[in-house]
Amino acid sequence: LSRYQFPYSKFDEIPDHVFDEINIKLDQVLSKSPLASIVIAAWNEEINILNCIASLSDMKTSIPFEIIVVNNNSTDNTQKTLERLHIKTFFEKTQGCGPARQLGQEHALGKFILMGDADCLYPDCWVDEMIKVLNQPNVVCVYGRYSFISSPGFPRWKLSLFELMKDIISEFRHVNRPYFNAYGMSMAYLKEPGLKVGFIKINRRGEDGQLCLDLMQYGKIKQVKEKRSRIWTGTRTLEQDGSI
């Protein structure tokens, strides 16, 4: 993970060669005729989105894909970071992940939509593993598992136990309420029904689970359990809660 955790705190600190190296890889993996579209909403993520895109630039897949990042009315230098990267970018003034992701899926060219978060890091098999399950008969939406990057006060051994308990609970919850397990940090669905149901248009959390719930009328919801496809995220949500 360390290769994607750049030691910068603001846009002005990022040297040109970092953008150049990421863009060289993006030019090699991105397609103008994508089958899959990775859609990310970003609000005040000028450094995190750099880390995220750097991880996506190392994706190993035969599935042609594109990356779309929607700047959700950021007040920092998120837009400047996005403009230096060879990806598609759009601006959504209405605050909220729902409106931002809706704009992203409306501009997506792929048959499959993969949702990601700007503060997450993605393994190079993520696209393949998500699409593999999504391609199963009658499946309309899938969601993956995630792990936390350790930080002061949150050592990996504690996080590992927390993740184990979280995964066990999700197994039971998946039986009747899989939408409570579906998080936009690692989720994929078919674009056609996704456009039919759409995202909520207000600034409210839970737009990812709501989309999953609405998609259930079109097919099955599956969980992607492959360990190597787990994504990585920071502990800031745990820090806001105070503890594990």
Rosetta blueprint (number, residue, H / E / L):
1 L L
2 S H
3 R H
4 Y H
5 Q L
6 F L
7 P L
8 Y L
9 S L
10 K L
11 F H
12 D H
13 E H
14 I L
15 P L
16 D H
17 H H
18 V H
19 F H
20 D H
21 E H
22 I H
23 N H
24 I H
25 K H
26 L H
27 D H
28 Q H
29 V H
30 L E
31 S L
32 K L
33 S L
34 P L
35 L L
36 A E
37 S E
38 I E
39 V E
40 I E
41 A E
42 A E
43 W L
44 N L
45 E L
46 E L
47 I L
48 N H
49 I H
50 L H
51 N H
52 C H
53 I H
54 A H
55 S H
56 L H
57 S L
58 D L
59 M L
60 K L
61 T L
62 S L
63 I L
64 P L
65 F E
66 E E
67 I E
68 I E
69 V E
70 V E
71 N E
72 N L
73 N L
74 S L
75 T L
76 D L
77 N L
78 T H
79 Q H
80 K H
81 T H
82 L H
83 E H
84 R L
85 L L
86 H L
87 I L
88 K E
89 T E
90 F E
91 F E
92 E L
93 K L
94 T L
95 Q L
96 G L
97 C H
98 G H
99 P H
100 A H
101 R H
102 Q H
103 L H
104 G H
105 Q H
106 E H
107 H H
108 A L
109 L L
110 G L
111 K L
112 F E
113 I E
114 L E
115 M E
116 G E
117 D E
118 A L
119 D L
120 C E
121 L E
122 Y L
123 P L
124 D L
125 C L
126 W H
127 V H
128 D H
129 E H
130 M H
131 I H
132 K H
133 V H
134 L H
135 N L
136 Q L
137 P L
138 N L
139 V E
140 V E
141 C E
142 V E
143 Y E
144 G E
145 R L
146 Y E
147 S E
148 F E
149 I L
150 S L
151 S E
152 P L
153 G L
154 F E
155 P L
156 R H
157 W H
158 K H
159 L H
160 S H
161 L H
162 F H
163 E H
164 L H
165 M H
166 K H
167 D H
168 I H
169 I H
170 S H
171 E H
172 F H
173 R H
174 H H
175 V H
176 N H
177 R L
178 P H
179 Y H
180 F H
181 N L
182 A L
183 Y L
184 G L
185 M L
186 S E
187 M E
188 A E
189 Y E
190 L E
191 K H
192 E H
193 P H
194 G H
195 L H
196 K H
197 V H
198 G L
199 F L
200 I L
201 K L
202 I L
203 N L
204 R L
205 R L
206 G L
207 E H
208 D H
209 G H
210 Q H
211 L H
212 C H
213 L H
214 D H
215 L H
216 M L
217 Q L
218 Y L
219 G L
220 K E
221 I E
222 K E
223 Q E
224 V E
225 K L
226 E L
227 K H
228 R H
229 S H
230 R L
231 I E
232 W E
233 T E
234 G L
235 T L
236 R H
237 T H
238 L H
239 E H
240 Q H
241 D H
242 G L
243 S L
244 I L
